[in-house]
Amino acid sequence: MGVWTAVDRGNGGGALSHTVLPAALRAALDADIARLDARQVTLAARALIDAYRATPERPSRPQAIAPDAWRAAYLEMRVPATHAAIAYVGDELARWIDPGAIASLLDLGAGPGTALHALAPMLPALTHATLVDRDDDLLDIAERLARALDGAATVSTEQRDLADTARPAPADLVVMAYALGEVTPRDRPRAVERAWLNARHAFVIVEPGTMHGVERILMARALLASRGAHIVAPCPHASACPMRPPDWCHVSVRVERTRRMRQIKHADLGYEDEAIAYLIATVAPPSPAAVPRRIVARPRVTKGLVTLPVCTPTGLATLNVTKRDAAWRAARHARWGAPWVPDAASSLDE
Ligand SMILES: C[S@@+](CC[C@H](N)C(=O)[O-])C[C@H]1O[C@@H](n2cnc3c(N)ncnc32)[C@H](O)[C@@H]1O
């Protein structure tokens, strides 16, 4: 399932793999990026990274970058991470929905069609995908990139605003990845509500794992719950989120850093960690029922003790698992973001 590679990096409790883009998509991205002058793309990529790193205290420097170069920079610098993030959430989705029941996908704020590429390998019954975005040029890129897929599913594109009153056709799975934050705050509730009305089985939102990204996820969570949605992940309960600043609910996904990304970022490491926040809402009640606990931060492993920060239906808790516990083996391999459901969990100290 998914695109996890076998490249393991020791990372506290549980190894973390990093994801690599499928070769056909990598080649299609490279071909699209090569349509533009390499120097312009490099300048745009540096400006894009500057913009992503900006904070209210240290805003990015405004730069005159041609829209085409911005788009190419997005393909170069961001698609590997957004693809990995969506694939991660796709793996979680497969816990809750039979992937074989998803014949249609609606990607809202699709950009270059990242969600289609990330999810198609996991959806054996997918026959059609509709990619919606307000940027027609990105949709052109999405159509070109879609040729890198094996062609099992047909793809159509629609240029429209996510807050439009007219709705695209419903689909089994609706995805809104890294798009809600770009919708104006006033229009966000409407965009979420319309997306939900289009979902026959499930609706997935992925956002950057920042405090602001989580705020948007929590807004969507409250709205969807009030419309009868079942929030199946990551929350193990339907109560208010117990996390309080300076903590916020997110998870980290490790992504391969290409040679070009390393050059542009002046970085040596061959990977980077992408913080993500997400939400999976289903139309039908989950089966099996929601996970009882989810690991909400990196487990701490010391000699003879694994400490697991978890979210539970009664709030946040810290589980201490020692070598004497039956759950020891599971705890040694436990990973941030995963459900915690070892058989012997009831014997643990909370
Ligand atoms: C950061 S990109 C994410 C693209 C893709 N989903 C991914 O994960 O790589 C955000 C996309 O949302 C689109 N977008 C932003 N606001 C929108 C709106 N109000 N209506 C339609 N599309 C919008 C942008 O044009 C852009 O393609």
Ligand as a Chemical Component Dictionary entry (heavy atoms), coordinates in Angstrom:
data_LIG
# 
_chem_comp.id                   LIG 
_chem_comp.type                 NON-POLYMER 
_chem_comp.pdbx_formal_charge   0 
_chem_comp.three_letter_code    LIG 
# 
loop_
_chem_comp_atom.comp_id 
_chem_comp_atom.atom_id 
_chem_comp_atom.alt_atom_id 
_chem_comp_atom.type_symbol 
_chem_comp_atom.charge 
_chem_comp_atom.model_Cartn_x 
_chem_comp_atom.model_Cartn_y 
_chem_comp_atom.model_Cartn_z 
_chem_comp_atom.pdbx_ordinal 
LIG C1  C1  C 0  -0.573  24.914 -2.698 1  
LIG S1  S1  S 1  -1.447  24.479 -4.138 2  
LIG C2  C2  C 0  -1.846  22.773 -3.817 3  
LIG C3  C3  C 0  -1.930  21.971 -5.069 4  
LIG C4  C4  C 0  -2.122  20.472 -4.849 5  
LIG N1  N1  N 0  -3.372  20.186 -4.211 6  
LIG C5  C5  C 0  -0.979  19.880 -4.056 7  
LIG O1  O1  O 0  -1.235  19.416 -2.954 8  
LIG O2  O2  O -1 0.153   19.870 -4.537 9  
LIG C6  C6  C 0  -3.012  25.247 -3.896 10 
LIG C7  C7  C 0  -3.900  25.176 -5.108 11 
LIG O3  O3  O 0  -5.196  25.645 -4.773 12 
LIG C8  C8  C 0  -5.660  26.459 -5.815 13 
LIG N2  N2  N 0  -6.621  27.400 -5.225 14 
LIG C9  C9  C 0  -6.398  28.285 -4.250 15 
LIG N3  N3  N 0  -7.523  28.946 -3.946 16 
LIG C10 C10 C 0  -8.482  28.475 -4.774 17 
LIG C11 C11 C 0  -9.860  28.777 -4.951 18 
LIG N4  N4  N 0  -10.459 29.709 -4.212 19 
LIG N5  N5  N 0  -10.547 28.092 -5.878 20 
LIG C12 C12 C 0  -9.939  27.142 -6.637 21 
LIG N6  N6  N 0  -8.633  26.823 -6.507 22 
LIG C13 C13 C 0  -7.915  27.484 -5.586 23 
LIG C14 C14 C 0  -4.420  27.146 -6.341 24 
LIG O4  O4  O 0  -4.608  27.629 -7.664 25 
LIG C15 C15 C 0  -3.410  26.030 -6.259 26 
LIG O5  O5  O 0  -3.388  25.255 -7.415 27 
# 
loop_
_chem_comp_bond.comp_id 
_chem_comp_bond.atom_id_1 
_chem_comp_bond.atom_id_2 
_chem_comp_bond.value_order 
_chem_comp_bond.pdbx_ordinal 
LIG C1  S1  SING 1  
LIG S1  C2  SING 2  
LIG S1  C6  SING 3  
LIG C2  C3  SING 4  
LIG C3  C4  SING 5  
LIG C4  N1  SING 6  
LIG C4  C5  SING 7  
LIG C5  O1  DOUB 8  
LIG C5  O2  SING 9  
LIG C6  C7  SING 10 
LIG C7  O3  SING 11 
LIG C7  C15 SING 12 
LIG O3  C8  SING 13 
LIG C8  N2  SING 14 
LIG C8  C14 SING 15 
LIG N2  C9  SING 16 
LIG N2  C13 SING 17 
LIG C9  N3  DOUB 18 
LIG N3  C10 SING 19 
LIG C10 C11 SING 20 
LIG C10 C13 DOUB 21 
LIG C11 N4  SING 22 
LIG C11 N5  DOUB 23 
LIG N5  C12 SING 24 
LIG C12 N6  DOUB 25 
LIG N6  C13 SING 26 
LIG C14 O4  SING 27 
LIG C14 C15 SING 28 
LIG C15 O5  SING 29 
# 
